[in-house]
Amino acid sequence: MAQLSDDCFVPGEGLIPPDDALAMLRTRLSPVVETLRLPLRECAGRILATDLVANRNVPPHDNSAVDGYAVWFDDLSTEGETVLPVTGRAAAGHPLDGMPERRTATRIFTGAPIPGGTGGPDTVMMQEDCTLHEDRGTTYVTFPPGIRRGANRRSRGEDVAEGETVIRAGDRLRPQEIGLAASLGATELEVFRPLKVAVMSTGDEVVDPGNPTAEGQIYDANRHALMAALGDLGCEVEDFGIVPDDRARIAETLARAAGSCDAIMSTAGMSVGEEDHLAAAIRDGGSLYFWKVAIKPGRPIAFGQIGGTPFIGLPGNPAAMMVTFLRMARPALLTLAGARDLEPRLYPVRAGFDHRKKARRREYVRVFLETAPDGTPVARKHPRSGAGILSSMVGADGLVELPEDMTQLSEGMVVPYLPFTEVAR
């Protein structure tokens, strides 16, 4: 397991702007997982560890994009119909041998190499636009005027050129990347091992589903949501369960987690109450670098390390936990896992609500989308917005991001919108 240096973060007790926190993560964190080579069929969802450079052209030859007839453009009349004899046939996997003669047409099918290569016919007419007739045992094809030179012809290397970097290290391998690698003949790829993340909850008030609850206790939704979110990122999860509000027990669990995992995540226990022992336990076994970020919902977000293992602590309120995971923890975890594209794409939408907020704090509003009469998307605020209202995350389509310098959002303003689908696997 790679180790993190002790100067990973800058210590601080005050509120830190979210951009400063993210910039610190981008500049200080690096991948902590090893690489391995896997068969192509096992690489989906993995993060590529080395650039994939094309060792051949795709397609490897000029070929037809349609079923039709290959001809030289200069043999066609621009004023009226052209009639040419059909003298050859080319199909995918069965190219025509040799160069056809000028003022002839070659019957050709989709994917078939253009007869004669770059010096052969330069244009393909779709069969739907042609008319055939027989005369004394010879088939003739009639072409209408108006086709452009080079129509329906796909050039060698049109998709991928030899020597081109087609997938970059740090890219997650989706089905389309797997297909592109296969088109180059790749049978295996070098990828990063999945990031192994330890997950724990703290608190005497939380109980695992399936167990009875006493007065004042609740079921632990956070840990299960967090493990699901980590699974969406392709992480391997080790569940350390619920740890009581006991400083020694928390410290012992953190030490065990640091010894077996690449990163540690917890929820709750990072506030300033007398029963919140997590911050002290982290300092006992490592370092706590910042733990209050100017963000709503979710101010208590902690970053530090236990030994050389990064630690990320998220708020105890479930909606706040999920928002901070998406916007703060996710980029850090992707960095540790070797990913290159850390930030999800936000899309401009029109606000369908008014909203007041405090200055110097970034705020995320849970919204659902509706379509306006003009066809544009409009973000409507979910009617319930408390940091503990997990059902609002279920009822929302995504988050509207309001910057620190904004204090008043008015209906009709254009705002950045993060759909939950953008951060799903």
GUMI-7450 format. One record per residue (C-alpha): x, y, z; residue in three letters. Coordinates in steps of 0.02 Angstrom, whole numbers, plus 50000, padded with zeros to 5 digits. Example, Ala and Ser with C-alpha at 12.3 -4.5 7.8 and 13.67 -1.06 7.14 Angstrom:
<pts>
506154977550390ala 506844994750357ser 
</pts>
This chain:
<pts>
500005000050000met 500705017149953ala 500915029350096gln 500365047550109leu 501635060450166ser 501275070150324asp 501255086850231asp 499755081350129cys 498655095250198phe 498845111850285val 498195111750464pro 496755123050505gly 495305124850626glu 494245137950536gly 493025136250392leu 493915132850229ile 493135137650061pro 492665122149959pro 493745127349811asp 495255128849925asp 494895111649997ala 494725103949823leu 496285112649759ala 497245105949908met 496655088449867leu 497085089949683arg 498855095849717thr 499285084849865arg 498445068149834leu 499045055149710ser 498565037249666pro 498895024849807val 498415008849716val 499514997249617glu 499254992349436thr 498904975449359leu 498564968249187arg 496854960749158leu 496014952049012pro 494984964448913leu 493344956348964arg 493744960149148glu 494204978449123cys 492484986449115ala 492294999349255gly 494154999449293arg 495295014649280ile 496625013649145leu 498395015049214ala 499375018249053thr 498915027148892asp 498245015948755leu 499115020548592val 498435013948428ala 499595001248347asn 498585001148186arg 497335011148085asn 495475008448112val 494785004547988pro 496354996747914pro 495805000447735his 494665012047639asp 492945004047640asn 491135006447594ser 489915014147717ala 488385006947625val 487794993147512asp 487934999647334gly 489115001947189tyr 490905008547190ala 491375020047045val 492575033946998trp 491725050747021phe 492485057146858asp 491595043246761asp 489905050246812leu 488925063046713ser 488495078946806thr 487065082946686glu 486085066746673gly 486075048246708glu 487615037246690thr 487535018846640val 489015007546682leu 489284988746674pro 489474979346839val 491104969546825thr 491564964547001gly 490954960947177arg 491714965447348ala 491024960247517ala 491644962247696ala 492974949047720gly 492984945247532his 493844959747442pro 493944961147254leu 495614954947191asp 496484968047085gly 496014985047016met 494374986946921pro 494374995446751glu 493835013446727arg 492035016546673arg 491445001046764thr 490514998646928ala 490924986347066thr 489524978947171arg 490054982547351ile 489354979347523phe 489524988647688thr 491254986647764gly 492034979347608ala 493744986447558pro 493684998847414ile 494374989447262pro 496144994947219gly 496405004347384gly 496775022947377thr 496985022447188gly 495325013747158gly 493555020147145pro 493275035547253asp 491375035947268thr 490005023747319val 488205025647261met 486875018147376met 485935003647297gln 484275012147336glu 484735026147213asp 485225014347071cys 484295004746938thr 484884988146865leu 484544980046698his 485244965446597glu 485824966146417asp 486574950946329arg 487174943046492gly 487944958846562thr 487224968146711thr 487154987046696tyr 486814999646832val 486065016946804thr 486625031346917phe 485675047746937pro 486675063946937pro 487055074247092gly 488125063347205ile 489665071647281arg 491435065347258arg 491945053147395gly 490165049747452ala 489885034247562asn 491745030247567arg 492605028047736arg 494455031747737ser 495835021147812arg 496155027147991gly 494555037447991glu 494075031048163asp 495815029048239val 497505033548163ala 499025022948201glu 500075031248338gly 498595040848410glu 498275040348597thr 496485034048600val 496185031448788ile 497155041148918arg 497795034749084ala 496545039149218gly 495015036349109asp 493685024449174arg 493385010649048leu 491585010948990arg 490864998948859pro 491385010948720gln 493205011248780glu 493204992248791ile 492554991248613gly 493855003648551leu 495254993648633ala 494584977848552ala 494564986348382ser 496454988448402leu 496674970148440gly 497024972548626ala 496764956948731thr 497244964548899glu 497504981648977leu 498504988749122glu 497284995549250val 497315001549430phe 496814989749567arg 495154995249644pro 495345007249789leu 494974998049952lys 494005009350069val 493615006050252ala 491895012250306val 491295015050483met 489915024050576ser 490095031250749thr 488755034150879gly 487785025451016asp 486165030850935glu 486345021150771val 485875002850747val 486074991450597asp 484464986950504pro 483784970350564gly 484134973950748asn 482894980950874pro 483034999350920thr 482945006351095ala 482215023151142glu 483195036851053gly 484025025250927gln 483895025650737ile 484415013950597tyr 486075017650514asp 485625024050341ala 487265033350313asn 488455018750311arg 487395008950189his 487165023850073ala 489035027350082leu 489495009350040met 488315009849891ala 489085026349832ala 490825018849846leu 490255003849746gly 489665015849611asp 491445022549604leu 492135005049580gly 492905004349754cys 493104988649858glu 492284991450026val 492764984250196glu 491384987150322asp 491974990750500phe 490194992950562gly 489575004450697ile 490845010150828val 490175016550996pro 490525034151057asp 492115028951145asp 493785037151103arg 494825021651131ala 493665010451030arg 493655022950888ile 495545024450889ala 495745005550887glu 494555003850739thr 495435017650643leu 497105008950670ala 496434992250606arg 495655000750455ala 497275009750414ala 498184993350416gly 497084984750288ser 496374998350174cys 496915012250056asp 495745025250131ala 494565026950279ile 492855034950278met 491665038150422ser 490045047250450thr 489545057650602ala 490575061250756gly 491455076550685met 490475090050775ser 491025098950934val 489905090151060gly 490585081051213glu 490115064251136glu 490975067550969asp 492635058450997his 493145055350817leu 494215070950793ala 495205067350952ala 495445049150902ala 496105054350732ile 497365066050812arg 497875051850929asp 498335040550783gly 498795052850647gly 498375070350589ser 496785080350560leu 497065094050433tyr 495395102450409phe 493665097750466trp 492525112550432lys 492115117750253val 491025132650204ala 489685122050123ile 487835119050153lys 487255106050190pro 488765097850270gly 489975109550358arg 490875096050463pro 491925087650327ile 493585080850390ala 495175076750295phe 496695069350377gly 497655053250390gln 497955038650507ile 499775034050485gly 499965035150298gly 498135031250258thr 496995045550203pro 495455048650310phe 493845057050254ile 492465060750379gly 490735065650321leu 489275073450417pro 488025063050515gly 486475070550435asn 486105058850288pro 485685071850155ala 487215081850204ala 488255066050198met 487725062250021met 487975080049958val 489715081250032thr 490175064049965phe 489715069449788leu 490565086349791arg 492035084249911met 492455066049947ala 492175059249772arg 493585069449689pro 494785064149828ala 494355045849809leu 494495046549620leu 496235054249638thr 496775040349756leu 496065027549635ala 497075034449488gly 495675043249394ala 495995058449285arg 494275066349263asp 493845071349441leu 492455084049426glu 490705079949361pro 489965091149228arg 488685104049284leu 487345109949162tyr 486485126849151pro 484625126549194val 483355139849236arg 482875141449419ala 481025139349453gly 481115146149630phe 481745160449739asp 483025156849874his 483995166950003arg 485675161250068lys 487125167350174lys 488665174850093ala 490365166150098arg 489575149050093arg 489255137549945arg 487535130049950glu 486795115049862tyr 484915114849838val 484005098549803arg 482925100549648val 481885090849524phe 481715095649341leu 480175100649245glu 480035105349062thr 479435123049026ala 478205126348884pro 479665131948775asp 480515115148802gly 481905121148918thr 482255112549085pro 481735121549243val 482385116849415ala 481075116249553arg 481605116149734lys 481155100649832his 479895105649966pro 480955098250106arg 482745103950125ser 483375099050298gly 485095091150311ala 484325075650387gly 482955073350258ile 483585058450156leu 481935056850064ser 482315073549982ser 483805065449895met 482645051749832val 481355064249770gly 482645075649687ala 483445073749516asp 485035082949565gly 485805098149648leu 485855116549602val 487515124449652glu 487435142149722leu 489125151249738pro 489825159549893glu 489535177349833asp 487675174749798met 486425179649932thr 484815179949831gln 484275168049693leu 482795174249593ser 481645163649488glu 482175163749306gly 484045165149339met 485185152449256val 486095141449381val 487305126649371pro 486455109949395tyr 487225093149442leu 486105078549393pro 486315063249502phe 486515053049343thr 488145062449310glu 488945054749464val 488195037349449ala 489275023449381arg 
</pts>
